[in-house]
Amino acid sequence: MCIIFFKFDPRPASKNAYRLILAANRDEFYNRPSKAADFWGSGNEILSGLDLEEGKEGGSWLGITKRGKLAALTNYLDARPNPDAQGRGFLVSNFLTENVDSYSYLRKVSLEGQLYNGFNLLTAEFKAKEDTVCYYGNKGNTEPINLKPAGIYGLSNSLLETPWRKLQHGKHLFTSVVNKNLHSEGLVQELLHILNNEELHTPDPAQERQGVGYTRPIIEALSALCVRAPGYGTRTNTVILIDAAGNVTFTERNMLNCDISQWNTHSFHFKLLD
């Protein structure tokens, strides 16, 4: 499970504004091995965390390249996933390494969507002349979509903008923060605060209908922006900012030692290559 909020504004009116503001949580089993975000790939051009689970090594959930390609993944809430399905994390890392545009990549993925358990995938390109963000979910329409710019979007573990209570609440908080016109440090801190909101948003009939097969305590735990359940929950917060000049701030806050009281925060700063 995961949640992502983002504002996409390719040509912000102010030089202090942002082309992208993204805030995301990764929810996962605490003991699933993974590597914290760092640069990797050809020329160390890709920045992302990496899955280290056996058989799924090298997959990711969120990443960006120095040339402005970005991909982000959430799973689709399903109590009965296929244990033999292909690893969804490779959908992110493959886009970041392949020489293909956002929409074409999602068209290719859509033809193979049945090979995976339910997922939502965002692919984006931030370039000097044009910014593009695309979306595809294999439980929704057969064709990917280009997202309209200057919009604020929320994506959880259903289709894009599905109005779960947690998504609506988080999107309201996110919108309030991004409209404050804060400088990067203050903006990052306020977004991290939102991502760690543990308030439950139950009952939620829409989430409960999709989560048939889960126990009541698990469904309740999953109704929070920051999920806390025995051995499972939010273990990574990520905030990505891209300003009008192409400067990127990538901040990741990671749980340490499967202990919700131990965290490490690290930030990366670079300028997009032309």
C-alpha positions in Angstrom: 0.0 0.0 0.0 1.1 3.6 -0.6 -0.2 7.1 -1.1 1.0 9.9 -3.4 -0.1 13.6 -3.6 1.3 15.8 -6.3 0.9 19.2 -8.0 2.1 19.4 -11.6 2.5 23.0 -13.0 4.8 23.0 -16.0 5.1 26.8 -16.3 4.7 28.3 -12.8 4.0 32.0 -12.8 6.7 32.8 -10.3 10.4 31.9 -10.4 10.0 30.8 -6.8 7.2 28.3 -7.7 7.5 24.7 -8.5 6.9 22.6 -11.6 6.4 19.6 -9.4 5.6 19.1 -5.7 5.2 15.5 -4.8 4.7 13.9 -1.4 4.5 10.1 -1.0 4.4 7.3 1.5 5.7 3.8 1.0 3.7 1.3 3.1 5.4 -2.2 3.3 6.2 -5.0 5.7 8.8 -3.7 8.0 11.2 -6.6 7.5 11.1 -6.6 3.7 14.7 -5.8 2.7 15.3 -2.6 0.6 17.9 -0.1 0.0 17.5 3.6 0.8 17.4 6.1 -2.0 20.7 6.7 -3.8 22.1 7.3 -7.3 22.6 4.2 -9.4 22.5 3.1 -13.1 24.5 4.2 -16.1 26.5 7.3 -15.0 24.7 7.2 -11.6 21.9 9.1 -13.3 18.9 7.4 -11.4 17.9 8.3 -7.9 15.6 5.9 -6.1 15.2 3.3 -3.4 15.5 -0.3 -4.5 13.8 -3.5 -3.5 16.2 -6.2 -2.2 13.6 -9.0 -1.7 14.7 -12.2 -3.3 13.4 -12.5 -6.9 12.5 -8.8 -7.0 15.9 -7.2 -6.6 16.2 -4.0 -8.5 12.5 -3.0 -8.5 11.5 0.3 -7.1 8.4 2.3 -6.0 9.5 5.9 -6.7 12.4 7.4 -8.6 13.7 10.2 -10.7 16.6 10.6 -13.2 19.0 13.6 -13.7 17.4 14.0 -17.2 13.9 14.5 -15.7 12.2 11.1 -16.0 10.1 10.2 -12.9 8.0 7.2 -12.1 5.9 6.3 -9.0 3.9 3.1 -8.2 1.1 2.2 -5.8 -0.5 -1.2 -5.4 -4.3 -1.7 -5.8 -6.0 -2.9 -2.6 -6.8 -6.6 -3.2 -7.1 -9.2 -0.4 -6.4 -12.1 -2.9 -3.4 -11.2 -5.0 -1.8 -13.8 -7.4 1.4 -15.1 -5.8 2.8 -15.9 -9.2 2.3 -12.5 -10.8 5.3 -10.5 -12.0 7.0 -8.0 -9.6 5.4 -4.6 -10.0 8.5 -2.7 -8.9 10.3 -3.4 -12.2 7.6 -1.2 -13.8 9.3 1.8 -12.2 13.0 0.8 -12.6 12.4 -0.2 -16.3 11.0 3.2 -17.2 13.8 5.0 -15.5 16.4 3.0 -17.5 14.7 2.7 -20.9 14.9 5.3 -23.6 11.1 5.7 -24.1 8.6 8.5 -23.5 6.0 8.4 -20.7 2.9 7.7 -22.7 4.6 5.1 -25.0 5.9 3.3 -22.0 2.5 3.1 -20.4 0.9 2.0 -23.7 3.4 -0.9 -23.7 2.7 -1.7 -20.0 -1.1 -1.6 -20.6 -0.7 -4.5 -23.1 0.9 -6.6 -20.4 -1.2 -5.4 -17.5 -2.8 -8.8 -16.9 0.6 -10.2 -15.9 0.7 -8.2 -12.7 -1.4 -7.8 -9.6 -3.3 -4.6 -9.4 -1.2 -1.4 -9.7 -1.2 2.3 -10.5 1.8 3.8 -12.3 2.7 7.4 -12.9 5.4 8.2 -15.5 6.6 11.8 -16.1 9.2 13.8 -18.0 10.4 17.2 -17.0 12.2 18.8 -19.9 13.3 22.3 -20.9 10.5 22.7 -23.5 7.7 20.5 -22.1 6.7 18.7 -18.9 4.5 15.6 -19.1 2.8 13.4 -16.5 0.9 10.3 -17.5 -1.1 7.7 -15.5 -2.2 4.1 -16.1 -3.9 1.7 -13.7 -4.4 -1.9 -14.7 -7.8 -2.1 -12.9 -9.2 0.9 -14.8 -9.3 2.1 -18.4 -7.3 0.1 -21.0 -5.6 3.3 -22.2 -3.2 5.5 -20.2 -4.0 9.2 -19.8 -2.1 12.4 -20.0 -2.8 14.4 -16.9 -3.8 18.1 -17.2 -1.2 20.5 -15.9 -1.7 23.0 -13.1 -3.7 20.3 -11.3 -3.4 18.7 -7.8 -3.9 14.9 -7.8 -4.1 12.2 -5.2 -3.4 8.5 -5.7 -3.8 5.8 -3.1 -4.6 2.1 -3.5 -7.5 2.4 -5.8 -7.6 4.3 -9.2 -6.4 7.8 -9.5 -8.6 10.3 -7.6 -10.9 7.6 -6.1 -12.5 9.5 -3.3 -11.5 7.4 -0.3 -11.8 9.5 2.9 -8.1 9.3 3.6 -7.3 10.5 0.1 -9.7 13.4 0.3 -8.4 14.4 3.7 -4.7 14.2 2.7 -5.4 16.1 -0.5 -7.0 18.9 1.4 -4.0 19.1 3.7 -1.6 18.9 0.8 -3.4 21.7 -1.1 -3.4 23.9 2.0 0.4 23.5 2.3 1.4 24.0 -1.4 -0.7 27.1 -1.6 1.3 28.8 1.1 4.2 29.5 -1.3 6.8 28.3 1.2 10.5 28.0 0.5 11.8 24.5 0.0 12.9 23.7 3.5 9.7 24.8 5.2 7.6 23.1 2.4 9.4 19.8 2.9 8.9 19.8 6.6 5.2 20.6 6.4 4.7 17.8 3.8 6.5 15.3 5.9 4.2 16.3 8.8 1.2 15.5 6.6 2.7 12.2 5.5 3.0 11.1 9.2 -0.7 11.9 10.1 -2.0 8.7 11.8 -5.6 9.8 12.1 -8.0 7.0 11.1 -10.7 7.7 8.4 -13.3 5.1 9.1 -15.9 4.1 8.3 -15.2 4.4 4.6 -17.6 2.2 2.6 -15.7 2.7 -0.7 -12.4 1.5 0.8 -14.2 -1.3 2.7 -15.9 -2.6 -0.5 -12.6 -2.8 -2.3 -10.9 -4.4 0.8 -13.4 -7.3 1.2 -11.3 -10.2 2.7 -9.2 -8.0 5.0 -9.9 -8.0 8.7 -11.6 -5.0 10.3 -8.5 -4.0 12.2 -6.4 -4.0 9.0 -8.9 -2.0 7.1 -9.0 0.5 9.9 -5.2 0.8 10.0 -5.1 1.3 6.2 -7.6 4.2 6.5 -4.8 6.5 7.8 -2.3 8.5 5.7 0.4 7.0 7.9 -0.4 3.3 8.3 0.5 1.5 11.6 -0.2 -2.2 11.9 1.7 -5.0 13.5 4.8 -5.6 11.4 3.5 -3.5 8.5 3.0 0.2 7.7 4.5 3.4 6.5 8.3 3.0 6.5 9.4 5.6 3.9 8.3 9.3 3.3 9.5 11.0 0.2 9.1 14.6 -1.0 10.3 15.7 -4.4 10.4 19.3 -5.5 11.3 20.6 -9.0 11.5 24.4 -9.2 11.0 26.6 -12.3 14.8 26.5 -13.1 15.0 22.7 -12.9 16.5 22.4 -9.5 15.5 19.1 -7.8 15.2 18.5 -4.0 14.6 14.8 -3.1 14.1 14.2 0.6 13.6 10.7 1.9 12.8 9.8 5.5 13.3 6.1 6.3 12.4 3.8 9.2 15.5 2.1 10.7 15.7 -1.4 12.2 11.9 -2.1 11.8 11.4 0.3 14.7 8.8 3.1 14.3 10.8 5.2 16.8 14.0 5.2 14.7 14.2 7.3 11.5 16.9 8.7 9.2 16.3 11.7 6.8 18.5 12.4 3.8 18.2 15.0 1.1 19.7 15.1 -2.4 20.0 18.3 -4.6 20.8 18.4 -8.3 19.8 20.3 -11.4 18.1 18.6 -14.3 20.2 18.1 -17.4 19.1 19.6 -20.6 
